[in-house]
Amino acid sequence: MAVRAILVERTNVITDNKENQNRLAAIREFVQTIAIPAEEEVVAKNRIPETIVDVMRGNGYFGWSIPKEYGGSGLSTEELALANIEISQAATAFRARAGTNTGIGSEGLIQDGTREQKDRWLPKLASGEVTGCLALTEPEAGSDATALQTRAQLKLEEGEKKFVIDGTKRYITNAPIADLFTVFARTNPDDLSYKGITAFLIPKDRPGISAGPEHRKMGQAGSPVSEVYLHNVVATQDDVLGGELGKGFSTAMKALNKQRINLAALCIGPAIRMLDEALAHVKKREQFGKPIAEFQLVQAMLAESKVEIEAAKALVLETARARDRGEDITTQASICKYYASEMCGRVADRVVQIFGGAGYCADIGGPIEMLYRDVRLFRLYEGTSQIHLLNIAKRILK
Ligand SMILES: Cc1cc2nc3c(=O)[nH]c(=O)nc-3n(C[C@H](O)[C@H](O)[C@H](O)COP(=O)(O)OP(=O)(O)OC[C@H]3O[C@@H](n4cnc5c(N)ncnc54)[C@H](O)[C@@H]3O)c2cc1C
């Protein structure tokens, strides 16, 4: 009976299977016919052409995770994971362009925003008119995000509460093109714990906020990342995410908890793409008078990659379903992010090996060299592998 109940519940997670299948087929078509053919241009110009961004807006890619009442698609965690696995088969820049709106740039607002804040921002984030970003990391606060030094000093002006924000954020995805910054700052200077941190919604035209020059990254060309400078930025009580002081870190953790499942799914797409590229290559490339697909040591690398991709997919989709059922998936989300990002790194390394010199030289081997560099970031951001291992160990030792 209990098993039956779970099965019934599970079939309800993907709200409309046909709609979901159609969406995935349409994303696949976008990836194959628009995104992958534009990869070289994206790398050369370090930007996704605006015409393609418009297609992404029109296709609703910016609103996947935003509730339907605010103009988004209201995808379940599982549906979003499946969509992310598809779109991330093109170069990372494509999914990163819309990904802050369907992830860290909107999730805090969805989880903890006031009705007014949601009404003001979510429809524009869902349509892609506005690009969001999440500004947590700082030069001296990376893995230890609670050590952030950005200050929001409370001032009373003619009886009205105002906050003056000063600080520097680092490595902020989409900051150079963002219209809305979710900024984390310490509102209680006497409380150096997470409880002294508050999240603010700051529009880009607010005096005193600016994005620095783009970081020169190892990979992910076309996905702009930079520092964010906050100099005497004045915020009001209306800009406090959720309206309550001291809740910022809990909002960030809620957003990141879901994002870890998203990111794990986004690690699976590139691994599938690289394995597909490798499968095509091994049938064409001949050495010692036969296709290298016939060599068992090459076959082992292909099979190991396939096994790990399937394992990651099963893990991520099961965790997504558990989240949709309302279960606490904090440990599982860390496991997903750790396993899928490390898996993707291993697949990338094997695929370069399978391509030989062509895997190292972009002009000979095509996208493999780029993809290898692109996926290296996955093991670093949104919690490094070491931080996730520590989290997992801490929670299972409890
Ligand atoms: C391209 C890019 C985009 C990013 N986008 C965003 C964004 O949009 N918003 C945002 O807020 N941040 C963003 N980040 C920041 C990212 O989340 C941090 O880089 C990450 O959390 C690691 O922090 P750090 O780089 O300061 O490394 P550090 O914290 O300095 O870590 C360095 C090394 O020490 C290890 N280490 C640290 N503490 C421990 C410990 N306690 N035990 C064991 N090992 C430890 C780490 O695992 C790592 O190997 C981005 C980063 C990059 C590079």
The ligand as a MOL file (V3000), in Angstrom:
LIG
                    3D

  0  0  0     0  0            999 V3000
M  V30 BEGIN CTAB
M  V30 COUNTS 53 58 0 0 0
M  V30 BEGIN ATOM
M  V30 1 C 33.4050 31.6300 -12.7110 0
M  V30 2 C 32.8320 31.7090 -11.3350 0
M  V30 3 C 31.4960 32.0720 -11.1660 0
M  V30 4 C 30.9650 32.2270 -9.8750 0
M  V30 5 N 29.6890 32.6940 -9.7190 0
M  V30 6 C 29.2760 33.0980 -8.4890 0
M  V30 7 C 28.0450 33.8160 -8.3200 0
M  V30 8 O 27.2810 34.0220 -9.2610 0
M  V30 9 N 27.7220 34.2730 -7.0820 0
M  V30 10 C 28.5400 34.0740 -5.9860 0
M  V30 11 O 28.1940 34.5500 -4.9080 0
M  V30 12 N 29.6970 33.3710 -6.1100 0
M  V30 13 C 30.0880 32.8980 -7.3270 0
M  V30 14 N 31.2800 32.2120 -7.4660 0
M  V30 15 C 32.0970 31.9780 -6.2840 0
M  V30 16 C 32.2630 30.5080 -5.9160 0
M  V30 17 O 31.1080 30.0260 -5.3210 0
M  V30 18 C 33.5160 30.4210 -5.0100 0
M  V30 19 O 34.6210 30.5690 -5.8920 0
M  V30 20 C 33.5890 29.1330 -4.2470 0
M  V30 21 O 32.6420 29.1200 -3.2300 0
M  V30 22 C 34.9640 28.8940 -3.6280 0
M  V30 23 O 35.4380 30.0250 -2.9520 0
M  V30 24 P 36.9160 30.5580 -3.2730 0
M  V30 25 O 37.0580 30.6450 -4.7510 0
M  V30 26 O 37.1550 31.7810 -2.4920 0
M  V30 27 O 37.8930 29.4010 -2.7970 0
M  V30 28 P 38.4650 29.1980 -1.3170 0
M  V30 29 O 37.3380 29.2340 -0.3410 0
M  V30 30 O 39.6100 30.1180 -1.1060 0
M  V30 31 O 38.9830 27.6980 -1.3880 0
M  V30 32 C 40.2830 27.3650 -1.8790 0
M  V30 33 C 40.5320 25.8730 -1.6120 0
M  V30 34 O 40.4860 25.6110 -0.2070 0
M  V30 35 C 39.5580 24.5790 0.0370 0
M  V30 36 N 38.9080 24.8040 1.3430 0
M  V30 37 C 38.3610 25.9510 1.8040 0
M  V30 38 N 37.8550 25.7690 3.0240 0
M  V30 39 C 38.0740 24.4610 3.3390 0
M  V30 40 C 37.7820 23.6410 4.4730 0
M  V30 41 N 37.1370 24.1140 5.5230 0
M  V30 42 N 38.1910 22.3550 4.4320 0
M  V30 43 C 38.8330 21.8420 3.3630 0
M  V30 44 N 39.1250 22.5600 2.2570 0
M  V30 45 C 38.7560 23.8550 2.2490 0
M  V30 46 C 38.5560 24.6460 -1.1120 0
M  V30 47 O 37.8750 23.4250 -1.2860 0
M  V30 48 C 39.4770 24.9730 -2.2650 0
M  V30 49 O 40.0680 23.8020 -2.7460 0
M  V30 50 C 31.7900 31.9640 -8.7470 0
M  V30 51 C 33.1140 31.5420 -8.9250 0
M  V30 52 C 33.6380 31.4310 -10.1860 0
M  V30 53 C 35.0860 31.0340 -10.3260 0
M  V30 END ATOM
M  V30 BEGIN BOND
M  V30 1 1 1 2
M  V30 2 1 2 3
M  V30 3 2 2 52
M  V30 4 2 3 4
M  V30 5 1 4 5
M  V30 6 1 4 50
M  V30 7 2 5 6
M  V30 8 1 6 7
M  V30 9 1 6 13
M  V30 10 2 7 8
M  V30 11 1 7 9
M  V30 12 1 9 10
M  V30 13 2 10 11
M  V30 14 1 10 12
M  V30 15 2 12 13
M  V30 16 1 13 14
M  V30 17 1 14 15
M  V30 18 1 14 50
M  V30 19 1 15 16
M  V30 20 1 16 17
M  V30 21 1 16 18
M  V30 22 1 18 19
M  V30 23 1 18 20
M  V30 24 1 20 21
M  V30 25 1 20 22
M  V30 26 1 22 23
M  V30 27 1 23 24
M  V30 28 2 24 25
M  V30 29 1 24 26
M  V30 30 1 24 27
M  V30 31 1 27 28
M  V30 32 2 28 29
M  V30 33 1 28 30
M  V30 34 1 28 31
M  V30 35 1 31 32
M  V30 36 1 32 33
M  V30 37 1 33 34
M  V30 38 1 33 48
M  V30 39 1 34 35
M  V30 40 1 35 36
M  V30 41 1 35 46
M  V30 42 1 36 37
M  V30 43 1 36 45
M  V30 44 2 37 38
M  V30 45 1 38 39
M  V30 46 1 39 40
M  V30 47 2 39 45
M  V30 48 1 40 41
M  V30 49 2 40 42
M  V30 50 1 42 43
M  V30 51 2 43 44
M  V30 52 1 44 45
M  V30 53 1 46 47
M  V30 54 1 46 48
M  V30 55 1 48 49
M  V30 56 2 50 51
M  V30 57 1 51 52
M  V30 58 1 52 53
M  V30 END BOND
M  V30 END CTAB
M  END
